Amino acid sequence: MILNYIWIGFFLVSFAAAVLQFLFLGDTEVFKRMMDGTFESARIAVMDIALPLAGVMTLWLGLMQVGEKAGVVAWLARKIAPFFSRIFPGVPADHPANGHMVMNFSANLLGLDNAATPFGLKAMESLQSLNTDKETASDAQIMFLVLHTSGLTLIPLAIMAQRAVLGAQNPSDIFIPCLIATYVATVTGMLAVAIRQRINLWDRVLLGWLGGISAAIAAMVWGMSEWMTRAELETFSKVSANFLLLLIITGFIVAAMRKGVNVYDTFIEGAKGGIQTSLTIIPYLVGMLVAIGLLRNSGVLGLIVKGFEALFAAFGWNTDFVNALPTALMKPLSGSGARAMMVDTMKTFGVDSFAGRLACIFQGSADTTFYIVALYFGSVGIRKTRYAIPMGLLADLAGVIAAIGVAYLFFH
């Protein structure tokens, strides 16, 4: 029901804002702007997201089927089972969902969105097979979705590339701040859901894994910042991410060959589900993106930013971060919208300005919560999201606060 109320609220708030702008500001274009935006959002949902996703889904679901028949997915599930059995207690240790989730998280860590989405949809489908109430999100599905929406990414390659295009002096200088902010968002989301689900956070295995992951990330950040130049860091990011992705594909195929699997027929068998999945999610994407487009074109976000600026100024706080807030506000709603806000902030205030850098950190600190809820839950027909959205937004908020903090620490 939360998603239902949020969706209705987007329309009502947008309409009210448009009427007020027409009556008190004389904006005669506001209604046309909003209606044009609805048609454009519907087009984007189908032509720019669902249909291109069909090709990507077909490829990766086929490769995933090869990986499953080769035993690679089961091997990954066994390796991660001690940790996953603690945070996903309802998922059997040998269930394929564990391997699918590992593949999704791995692709996210490398910033490989095109690969992460098919893996994630496959993981959600696997978790749905364990769900006793097919219209209501299970605990495991909520934990998975919140971890995914927190957007943990080791290397924000796309953001660094955008900064380079706009002429940043050091395009990768936001690498460490982005990593810190997204890690805070991920840990916050996981802990919040764990508390809600009464998961034992003092379990030695769980503490060991979290401590080990935290230490590994800290060591990687220190090593890269200490031993690599900015140019070397960008090259390493680009080469390592794509090499590992190609290694996964090749590894699946070689492992399947060793087990005597008919690789091509297996690929075709798995790939058949790609088109159907893409068609299934179209109504969910259109509904959510149209509502988000209305909210954006109604000017509501601009009013919220001005309200924040007045509020913080009244307390005597520094308000330099407010200029970057549109990216943070848009990020849970739309990835492309947040990217556009990030670029606009860099162009307006300067690519190496405090606001420009902070907008980049906002972009890298979390993922698009509402889009992911619509996409992932919609793909398996879940209508009752329970507390998934509040927890996802809590992780987003933690990422925003962390982003502001590290931006002031590094760049102010």
Residue pairs with C-beta under 8 A, 6 or more apart in sequence:
1 384
2 385
2 386
2 387
2 389
2 390
3 373
3 385
3 389
6 370
6 389
7 287
7 288
7 291
10 291
10 292
10 294
10 295
11 291
11 294
13 295
13 298
13 300
14 34
14 291
14 294
14 295
14 297
14 298
14 300
15 294
15 298
17 298
17 299
17 300
17 303
18 30
18 31
18 34
18 298
18 299
21 27
21 30
21 298
21 299
22 28
22 30
22 31
30 298
30 299
33 297
34 294
34 297
34 298
36 297
37 293
37 294
37 296
37 297
38 290
38 293
38 294
40 293
41 286
41 289
41 290
41 292
41 293
41 294
42 286
42 289
42 290
44 289
44 336
45 282
45 285
45 286
45 289
45 290
46 282
46 285
46 286
49 285
49 289
50 278
50 279
50 281
50 282
50 285
51 278
53 117
53 278
53 281
54 274
54 275
54 278
54 279
55 274
56 114
56 117
56 118
56 274
57 117
57 118
57 121
57 273
57 274
57 275
57 277
57 278
58 271
58 274
58 275
59 118
59 271
59 274
60 115
60 118
60 119
60 122
60 274
61 118
61 122
61 270
61 271
61 273
61 274
61 277
62 266
62 267
62 268
62 269
62 270
62 271
62 274
63 249
63 252
63 267
63 270
64 73
64 100
64 103
64 118
64 119
64 122
64 270
65 266
65 267
65 269
65 270
65 271
66 252
66 253
66 256
66 261
66 263
66 266
66 267
66 270
67 73
67 99
67 103
67 252
67 255
67 256
68 74
68 96
68 99
68 270
69 256
69 259
69 261
69 266
70 252
70 255
70 256
70 258
70 259
70 261
71 255
71 259
72 99
72 251
72 252
72 255
73 96
73 99
73 100
73 103
74 94
74 96
74 99
75 99
76 98
76 99
76 102
76 103
77 84
77 93
77 94
77 95
77 96
77 97
77 98
77 99
77 102
78 93
78 94
79 102
80 98
80 102
81 93
81 94
81 98
82 205
82 209
83 205
83 206
83 209
84 91
84 93
84 98
84 101
85 91
85 93
86 199
86 200
86 203
86 205
86 206
86 209
87 143
87 190
87 194
87 199
87 206
88 97
88 98
88 101
88 140
88 143
88 144
89 139
89 199
90 130
90 138
90 139
90 140
91 97
91 98
91 127
91 130
91 140
92 130
95 126
95 130
96 126
97 123
97 126
97 127
97 129
97 130
97 140
100 119
100 122
100 123
100 126
101 123
101 144
103 119
103 122
103 123
103 248
104 116
104 119
104 120
104 122
104 123
104 148
105 147
105 148
105 152
107 113
107 115
107 116
107 119
107 245
108 116
108 148
108 151
108 152
108 153
109 152
109 153
109 154
110 153
110 154
110 155
110 240
110 241
110 244
110 245
111 153
111 154
111 155
111 156
111 157
111 158
111 237
111 241
112 241
112 245
113 158
115 245
117 375
118 274
120 148
120 376
121 277
121 375
121 376
121 379
123 144
124 141
124 144
124 145
124 376
124 377
124 379
124 380
125 379
125 380
127 138
127 140
127 141
127 144
128 134
128 141
128 380
128 382
130 138
130 140
131 137
131 138
131 141
132 138
134 380
134 381
134 382
135 381
135 382
135 383
135 384
136 382
136 383
136 384
136 386
137 145
137 377
137 382
137 384
137 385
137 386
137 388
139 197
141 377
141 382
141 388
142 193
142 197
142 385
142 386
142 387
142 388
142 391
143 190
143 193
143 194
143 197
145 372
145 373
145 376
145 377
145 388
145 392
146 189
146 190
146 192
146 193
146 388
146 391
146 392
146 395
147 186
147 189
147 190
148 367
148 372
148 376
149 189
149 366
149 367
149 368
149 369
149 372
149 373
149 392
149 395
149 396
150 182
150 185
150 186
150 188
150 189
150 190
150 366
150 367
150 392
150 395
150 396
150 399
151 182
151 185
151 186
151 364
151 365
151 366
151 367
151 399
152 182
152 183
152 185
152 186
153 178
153 179
153 182
153 364
154 179
154 217
154 220
155 175
155 237
155 240
155 241
156 174
156 175
156 178
156 179
156 360
156 363
156 364
157 237
157 238
157 241
159 174
159 178
159 342
159 360
159 363
159 364
160 171
160 172
160 174
160 175
160 234
160 237
161 171
162 339
162 342
162 343
162 346
162 360
163 171
163 172
163 174
163 346
163 351
163 360
164 171
164 234
166 343
166 346
166 347
166 351
167 351
168 351
168 352
169 352
170 230
170 352
171 230
171 234
172 230
172 233
172 234
172 237
173 230
173 357
173 410
173 411
174 357
174 360
174 361
174 364
175 224
175 233
175 237
176 221
176 225
176 406
176 410
177 357
177 361
177 403
177 406
177 407
177 409
177 410
177 411
178 360
178 361
178 364
178 365
179 217
179 221
180 402
180 406
181 361
181 364
181 365
181 399
181 402
181 403
181 406
182 364
182 365
182 366
182 399
183 214
183 217
184 365
184 398
184 399
184 401
184 402
185 365
185 366
185 395
185 396
185 398
185 399
185 402
186 395
187 210
188 394
188 395
188 398
188 399
189 391
189 392
189 394
189 395
189 398
191 201
192 391
192 394
192 395
193 391
194 201
195 201
196 387
196 391
199 206
200 206
201 207
224 233
224 236
228 236
253 263
256 263
256 266
257 263
277 379
280 378
280 379
280 381
281 374
281 375
281 378
281 379
283 378
284 374
284 375
284 377
284 378
284 379
285 371
285 374
285 375
285 378
287 374
288 370
288 371
288 373
288 374
289 334
289 371
292 333
292 334
292 337
292 370
295 301
295 333
296 330
296 333
296 334
296 337
301 326
301 329
301 330
302 326
304 329
305 322
305 325
305 326
305 329
308 322
308 325
309 319
309 322
312 318
312 319
312 322
313 319
318 408
318 412
320 354
320 355
320 412
321 354
321 355
321 358
321 404
321 407
321 408
323 345
323 348
323 349
323 355
324 345
324 355
324 356
324 358
324 359
324 362
325 362
326 341
326 344
326 345
326 359
327 338
327 341
327 342
327 345
327 359
327 362
327 363
328 362
328 365
328 400
328 403
330 337
330 338
330 340
330 341
331 338
331 362
331 363
331 365
331 366
331 367
331 368
331 396
332 366
332 368
332 369
332 370
332 392
332 393
332 396
333 368
333 369
333 370
333 371
334 368
334 371
335 367
335 368
335 371
338 362
338 363
338 368
339 363
341 359
342 359
342 360
342 362
342 363
345 355
345 356
345 359
346 353
346 356
346 359
346 360
348 355
349 355
349 356
350 356
354 407
354 411
354 412
357 407
357 410
357 411
358 403
358 404
358 407
358 411
361 403
361 406
361 407
362 399
362 400
362 403
365 396
365 399
365 400
365 402
365 403
366 395
366 396
366 399
366 400
369 389
369 392
369 393
369 396
370 389
372 392
373 385
373 388
373 389
373 392
377 383
377 385
377 388
